[in-house]
């Protein structure tokens, strides 16, 4: 039934953010025309959180070594916030070239694995 997920990141400088995802994060990608890149993602998961505002979604990347990730981003002049210890992992936020922020965390929770048939 479900064959994938398509995530949107809105940006004031989409070209700069695309270059960041391509060259710094080194995500696989396809050009679907005119430089419009669509990126592949590593295995993903989704969680449902209770809230009073249902019109807001969030997107985080997961890494194995948050300190190593921050050091690599510093090498690309990408600012990361200090690590925050959460019950579910260790979290930083980086500032994208387009001005937005993106959460990256080292998970302390179990992962569900891929969907059957993947």
C-alpha positions in Angstrom: 0.0 0.0 0.0 2.5 2.6 1.1 5.7 2.7 -1.0 7.5 5.7 0.4 7.3 9.1 2.0 8.1 12.5 0.5 9.2 15.2 2.9 9.3 18.9 2.1 11.7 21.4 3.5 10.7 25.0 2.8 13.6 27.4 2.2 14.3 31.1 1.5 17.3 29.9 -0.5 16.4 26.5 -1.9 19.4 26.3 -4.2 21.9 26.8 -1.3 20.0 24.2 0.8 20.0 21.8 -2.1 23.8 22.2 -2.5 24.1 21.6 1.3 22.1 18.3 1.1 24.0 17.2 -2.0 27.6 18.3 -1.1 27.8 18.4 2.7 25.3 15.7 3.8 26.1 13.7 0.6 22.6 12.4 0.2 21.8 10.5 -3.0 19.7 12.5 -5.4 18.1 12.8 -8.8 17.6 15.9 -10.9 14.0 15.9 -12.0 14.6 18.9 -14.3 16.1 22.4 -14.2 18.3 21.6 -11.2 15.3 20.5 -9.0 16.9 17.8 -6.9 15.0 15.2 -5.0 17.0 13.4 -2.3 17.1 9.9 -1.1 17.0 9.4 2.7 18.4 6.7 5.0 15.9 4.4 6.7 13.2 6.5 8.3 10.6 6.4 11.1 7.6 8.4 12.0 6.2 9.1 15.5 2.8 10.5 16.5 3.0 13.1 19.2 0.0 14.6 21.0 -0.6 18.3 20.5 -3.3 20.9 20.4 -2.1 22.3 17.0 -2.5 19.7 14.3 -1.1 21.9 11.4 2.6 21.5 12.3 5.0 18.8 11.3 8.7 18.2 12.2 11.6 16.6 10.4 14.8 15.4 12.1 17.8 13.5 10.8 19.4 10.8 13.0 23.1 10.1 13.3 25.3 7.6 15.2 27.8 10.1 16.7 26.5 13.6 17.5 29.9 15.0 18.5 31.4 13.7 15.2 28.6 15.2 13.2 29.0 18.6 14.8 32.7 18.6 14.1 32.1 17.7 10.5 29.5 20.5 10.2 32.0 23.0 11.7 34.4 22.0 8.9 31.8 23.2 6.5 31.2 26.4 8.5 27.7 25.2 9.4 26.6 26.4 12.9 25.2 23.8 15.3 23.6 24.5 18.7 25.0 23.0 21.9 24.0 19.4 22.4 20.8 19.0 24.5 20.3 15.8 26.4 16.7 14.6 25.9 15.0 11.4 27.1 14.9 10.1 23.5 18.5 11.1 22.5 21.1 13.9 22.2 19.9 16.8 20.0 21.5 19.6 18.1 20.0 22.0 15.5 22.0 23.2 12.5 21.4 26.3 10.5 20.8 25.6 6.8 22.4 27.9 4.2 18.8 29.1 3.4 18.3 30.3 7.0 16.1 27.5 8.3 17.1 25.1 11.1 17.2 21.3 11.0 17.3 19.0 14.1 19.8 16.2 14.1 20.0 13.7 17.0 21.7 10.6 18.2 18.9 8.4 19.3 18.7 6.5 22.5 15.5 4.8 21.6 15.0 1.6 19.6 14.4 1.8 15.8 11.5 0.0 14.1 13.5 -1.1 11.0 12.3 -1.0 7.5 8.8 -1.9 6.4 8.2 -5.5 5.4 9.2 -6.2 1.8 11.9 -3.5 1.9 
